[in-house]
């Protein structure tokens, strides 16, 4: 649901801006709109807090993903084992 005022955004819109902001993709105006929403919306503040906590946890975990070639090799090995 969009509001008519350009500075006030819906809760859903604020969540989307919050997600963009976590990845550095939100514009200055979007950040202003988010901060206005955070000032009065308990739900958006809770969402933002959880989002920040999740991002920090992922950053601290130092998870390494598998390369595409290793992943493909594993798939082939599994398929080979399944066809036996």
Rosetta constraint file for C-alpha pairs under 8 A:
AtomPair CA 1 CA 10 HARMONIC 6.04 0.50
AtomPair CA 1 CA 12 HARMONIC 7.80 0.50
AtomPair CA 2 CA 9 HARMONIC 6.49 0.50
AtomPair CA 2 CA 10 HARMONIC 5.84 0.50
AtomPair CA 2 CA 13 HARMONIC 7.94 0.50
AtomPair CA 3 CA 8 HARMONIC 6.58 0.50
AtomPair CA 3 CA 9 HARMONIC 6.11 0.50
AtomPair CA 3 CA 10 HARMONIC 6.64 0.50
AtomPair CA 4 CA 8 HARMONIC 7.94 0.50
AtomPair CA 5 CA 9 HARMONIC 7.82 0.50
AtomPair CA 7 CA 32 HARMONIC 7.76 0.50
AtomPair CA 7 CA 33 HARMONIC 5.34 0.50
AtomPair CA 7 CA 36 HARMONIC 7.56 0.50
AtomPair CA 8 CA 33 HARMONIC 6.22 0.50
AtomPair CA 8 CA 36 HARMONIC 7.10 0.50
AtomPair CA 8 CA 37 HARMONIC 6.76 0.50
AtomPair CA 9 CA 13 HARMONIC 5.93 0.50
AtomPair CA 9 CA 14 HARMONIC 6.18 0.50
AtomPair CA 9 CA 33 HARMONIC 6.63 0.50
AtomPair CA 9 CA 34 HARMONIC 7.67 0.50
AtomPair CA 9 CA 37 HARMONIC 6.90 0.50
AtomPair CA 10 CA 14 HARMONIC 6.12 0.50
AtomPair CA 11 CA 15 HARMONIC 6.23 0.50
AtomPair CA 11 CA 37 HARMONIC 7.75 0.50
AtomPair CA 11 CA 41 HARMONIC 7.98 0.50
AtomPair CA 11 CA 43 HARMONIC 7.73 0.50
AtomPair CA 11 CA 44 HARMONIC 6.35 0.50
AtomPair CA 12 CA 16 HARMONIC 6.36 0.50
AtomPair CA 13 CA 17 HARMONIC 6.25 0.50
AtomPair CA 14 CA 18 HARMONIC 5.99 0.50
AtomPair CA 14 CA 33 HARMONIC 7.62 0.50
AtomPair CA 14 CA 34 HARMONIC 5.55 0.50
AtomPair CA 14 CA 37 HARMONIC 6.93 0.50
AtomPair CA 14 CA 44 HARMONIC 6.90 0.50
AtomPair CA 15 CA 19 HARMONIC 6.25 0.50
AtomPair CA 15 CA 44 HARMONIC 6.66 0.50
AtomPair CA 15 CA 47 HARMONIC 7.08 0.50
AtomPair CA 15 CA 48 HARMONIC 7.48 0.50
AtomPair CA 16 CA 20 HARMONIC 6.31 0.50
AtomPair CA 17 CA 21 HARMONIC 5.98 0.50
AtomPair CA 17 CA 26 HARMONIC 6.29 0.50
AtomPair CA 17 CA 30 HARMONIC 6.39 0.50
AtomPair CA 17 CA 31 HARMONIC 7.28 0.50
AtomPair CA 17 CA 34 HARMONIC 6.65 0.50
AtomPair CA 18 CA 22 HARMONIC 6.32 0.50
AtomPair CA 18 CA 26 HARMONIC 7.97 0.50
AtomPair CA 18 CA 34 HARMONIC 6.95 0.50
AtomPair CA 18 CA 48 HARMONIC 6.34 0.50
AtomPair CA 18 CA 51 HARMONIC 7.93 0.50
AtomPair CA 19 CA 23 HARMONIC 6.91 0.50
AtomPair CA 19 CA 51 HARMONIC 7.49 0.50
AtomPair CA 20 CA 24 HARMONIC 6.30 0.50
AtomPair CA 20 CA 25 HARMONIC 4.93 0.50
AtomPair CA 20 CA 26 HARMONIC 5.09 0.50
AtomPair CA 21 CA 25 HARMONIC 5.56 0.50
AtomPair CA 21 CA 26 HARMONIC 4.74 0.50
AtomPair CA 21 CA 31 HARMONIC 7.26 0.50
AtomPair CA 22 CA 51 HARMONIC 7.76 0.50
AtomPair CA 22 CA 52 HARMONIC 7.32 0.50
AtomPair CA 22 CA 55 HARMONIC 7.61 0.50
AtomPair CA 26 CA 30 HARMONIC 5.87 0.50
AtomPair CA 26 CA 31 HARMONIC 6.39 0.50
AtomPair CA 27 CA 31 HARMONIC 6.30 0.50
AtomPair CA 28 CA 32 HARMONIC 6.31 0.50
AtomPair CA 29 CA 33 HARMONIC 6.21 0.50
AtomPair CA 30 CA 34 HARMONIC 6.08 0.50
AtomPair CA 31 CA 35 HARMONIC 6.10 0.50
AtomPair CA 32 CA 36 HARMONIC 6.26 0.50
AtomPair CA 33 CA 37 HARMONIC 6.28 0.50
AtomPair CA 34 CA 38 HARMONIC 6.04 0.50
AtomPair CA 35 CA 39 HARMONIC 6.20 0.50
AtomPair CA 36 CA 40 HARMONIC 7.15 0.50
AtomPair CA 37 CA 41 HARMONIC 5.72 0.50
AtomPair CA 37 CA 44 HARMONIC 7.11 0.50
AtomPair CA 38 CA 42 HARMONIC 7.23 0.50
AtomPair CA 38 CA 44 HARMONIC 5.93 0.50
AtomPair CA 38 CA 45 HARMONIC 5.30 0.50
AtomPair CA 41 CA 45 HARMONIC 6.30 0.50
AtomPair CA 42 CA 46 HARMONIC 6.20 0.50
AtomPair CA 43 CA 47 HARMONIC 6.22 0.50
AtomPair CA 44 CA 48 HARMONIC 6.04 0.50
AtomPair CA 45 CA 49 HARMONIC 6.07 0.50
AtomPair CA 46 CA 50 HARMONIC 6.22 0.50
AtomPair CA 47 CA 51 HARMONIC 6.06 0.50
AtomPair CA 48 CA 52 HARMONIC 6.15 0.50
AtomPair CA 49 CA 53 HARMONIC 6.22 0.50
AtomPair CA 50 CA 54 HARMONIC 6.06 0.50
AtomPair CA 51 CA 55 HARMONIC 6.21 0.50
AtomPair CA 52 CA 56 HARMONIC 6.21 0.50
AtomPair CA 53 CA 57 HARMONIC 6.12 0.50
AtomPair CA 54 CA 58 HARMONIC 6.18 0.50
AtomPair CA 55 CA 59 HARMONIC 6.14 0.50
AtomPair CA 56 CA 60 HARMONIC 6.09 0.50
AtomPair CA 57 CA 61 HARMONIC 6.12 0.50
AtomPair CA 58 CA 62 HARMONIC 7.07 0.50
AtomPair CA 58 CA 63 HARMONIC 7.48 0.50
AtomPair CA 66 CA 70 HARMONIC 6.44 0.50
AtomPair CA 66 CA 71 HARMONIC 6.37 0.50
AtomPair CA 67 CA 71 HARMONIC 6.14 0.50
AtomPair CA 68 CA 72 HARMONIC 6.15 0.50
AtomPair CA 69 CA 73 HARMONIC 6.20 0.50
AtomPair CA 70 CA 74 HARMONIC 6.20 0.50
AtomPair CA 71 CA 75 HARMONIC 6.29 0.50
AtomPair CA 72 CA 76 HARMONIC 6.27 0.50
AtomPair CA 73 CA 77 HARMONIC 6.23 0.50
AtomPair CA 74 CA 78 HARMONIC 6.16 0.50
AtomPair CA 75 CA 79 HARMONIC 6.13 0.50
AtomPair CA 76 CA 80 HARMONIC 6.06 0.50
AtomPair CA 77 CA 81 HARMONIC 6.22 0.50
AtomPair CA 78 CA 82 HARMONIC 6.11 0.50
AtomPair CA 79 CA 83 HARMONIC 6.25 0.50
AtomPair CA 80 CA 84 HARMONIC 6.72 0.50
